[in-house]
Amino acid sequence: MFQNTPYEGTRSEQYAQVLNQLKALIHDEPNAIANLSNASALLKQFLSDTNWVGFYLYDGKELVLGPFQGLPACIRIPMNRGVCGTAAAEQTTLLVADVHEFPGHIACDAASNSEIVVPMMVDGALYGVLDIDSPLKNRFDQEDQAFLEEFVHILEGQLTL
């Protein structure tokens, strides 16, 4: 059973604790929806100053809303549109300090001001993206990016196409 415990130490040490929690949560669980649901809940309870944490899954044509924590969200996002669609199409992490300055930004939650999106790849193919929004501008930095890319890498090991 998961218990919410206080995170202690440096940011790097706290990130390591969360990565270990993720590994324990998804260990021997083959169901992608269950694993992505727990992953979004884990990140939402850990990351301060976030208003949306979740996944968009690639259906071969566009991104479709997957497990998340936050307000109801946009259901479908075209490739190359907004932060999520651009990160998915380019298969690269996008860290956006001010979403209102991002060309074609899709405003699912008017309270969002910054965003980070990390693509998920399985067997060399796009699986989806991890999307995290914050009401603060400049909420995410390079240390967050490195942590979230490692978080996604762990998840990718449990996902299948």
C-alpha positions in Angstrom: 0.0 0.0 0.0 1.3 3.5 -0.9 1.8 5.9 2.0 2.5 9.5 1.5 5.7 10.2 3.3 7.6 13.5 3.5 10.3 13.9 1.0 13.6 14.9 2.6 17.1 16.0 1.5 18.2 17.8 -1.6 16.0 18.1 -4.7 18.1 15.4 -6.3 17.6 13.1 -3.3 13.8 13.8 -3.3 13.7 13.0 -7.1 15.5 9.7 -6.4 12.9 8.9 -3.8 10.1 9.5 -6.3 11.8 7.4 -8.9 12.1 4.5 -6.4 8.4 4.9 -5.6 7.5 4.8 -9.2 9.5 1.6 -9.7 7.7 0.0 -6.7 4.2 1.1 -8.0 4.6 -0.3 -11.5 6.7 -3.4 -10.6 5.1 -6.5 -12.2 2.0 -4.6 -13.3 1.5 -5.0 -17.0 -1.6 -2.8 -17.4 -0.6 0.6 -19.0 -3.7 2.5 -17.8 -3.1 1.4 -14.2 0.6 2.3 -14.4 0.0 5.7 -16.0 -2.8 6.5 -13.5 -0.6 5.8 -10.6 2.3 7.7 -12.2 0.2 10.8 -12.7 -1.1 10.6 -9.1 2.5 10.2 -7.8 3.7 13.2 -9.7 0.8 15.4 -8.7 1.2 14.7 -5.0 5.0 15.3 -5.3 5.4 18.3 -7.5 4.4 21.6 -5.9 2.8 24.4 -7.9 1.3 22.2 -10.6 -2.4 22.3 -11.7 -2.4 19.5 -14.2 -0.3 16.3 -14.5 -1.1 13.6 -17.0 -0.7 11.7 -20.2 -1.8 12.1 -23.8 -1.5 8.8 -25.8 -0.8 8.6 -29.5 -3.4 6.7 -31.5 -1.5 6.7 -34.7 -3.0 10.0 -35.8 -3.3 12.4 -32.9 -2.8 12.6 -29.1 -5.8 11.4 -27.0 -6.4 12.2 -23.3 -5.1 9.5 -21.0 -4.8 9.2 -17.2 -4.4 12.5 -15.5 -4.8 14.6 -12.3 -6.4 18.0 -12.6 -9.4 19.7 -14.1 -11.1 18.1 -17.2 -8.9 18.6 -20.2 -8.8 18.8 -24.0 -9.6 15.3 -25.3 -7.7 15.4 -28.6 -4.6 17.3 -29.7 -3.4 17.3 -33.3 0.3 16.5 -34.0 2.4 19.7 -34.3 -0.2 21.7 -32.4 0.4 23.3 -29.0 3.2 22.2 -26.7 2.0 18.6 -26.5 1.5 18.1 -30.2 4.9 19.8 -31.0 6.8 17.8 -28.4 5.2 14.6 -29.8 5.9 15.4 -33.4 9.5 16.4 -32.7 10.0 13.6 -30.2 11.8 16.0 -27.8 11.1 17.4 -24.4 9.7 20.9 -24.4 10.1 23.1 -21.4 8.0 26.3 -21.8 8.5 29.1 -19.3 5.5 31.1 -20.5 2.9 29.1 -22.5 1.2 32.4 -23.7 4.3 33.0 -25.8 4.3 29.6 -27.4 3.0 29.7 -31.0 -0.3 27.7 -31.2 -0.6 27.1 -27.5 -3.8 25.2 -26.6 -5.3 26.6 -23.4 -7.1 23.7 -21.8 -6.8 25.3 -18.3 -6.7 29.1 -18.3 -4.7 29.0 -15.1 -1.7 27.4 -16.8 1.3 29.6 -17.3 4.2 27.2 -17.8 4.5 23.7 -19.1 6.8 20.8 -19.6 6.1 17.9 -22.0 8.1 14.7 -22.3 7.6 12.3 -25.1 7.2 8.6 -24.4 8.8 6.2 -26.8 8.3 2.4 -27.0 10.3 0.3 -29.4 11.3 3.4 -31.2 7.8 4.6 -31.8 5.8 7.4 -30.2 3.6 6.1 -27.4 2.4 9.5 -26.0 3.5 12.3 -23.8 3.7 13.3 -20.2 2.3 16.8 -19.8 2.6 18.9 -16.7 1.2 22.4 -16.3 1.8 25.1 -13.6 0.0 28.3 -12.8 3.5 29.8 -12.2 5.6 31.1 -15.0 9.1 29.6 -15.2 8.0 26.7 -12.8 10.2 24.1 -14.5 13.9 24.0 -14.9 16.7 21.7 -16.3 16.7 19.6 -13.1 13.0 19.0 -13.4 13.5 18.1 -17.0 16.2 15.5 -16.2 14.1 14.0 -13.4 10.9 13.8 -15.6 12.8 12.3 -18.5 14.1 9.6 -16.2 10.6 9.1 -14.8 9.3 8.6 -18.3 12.2 6.3 -19.2 11.2 4.0 -16.2 7.6 4.0 -17.4 8.6 3.2 -21.0 10.1 0.0 -19.7 6.6 -1.2 -18.6 4.7 -0.1 -21.7 4.1 -2.1 -24.9 2.6 -1.1 -28.2 
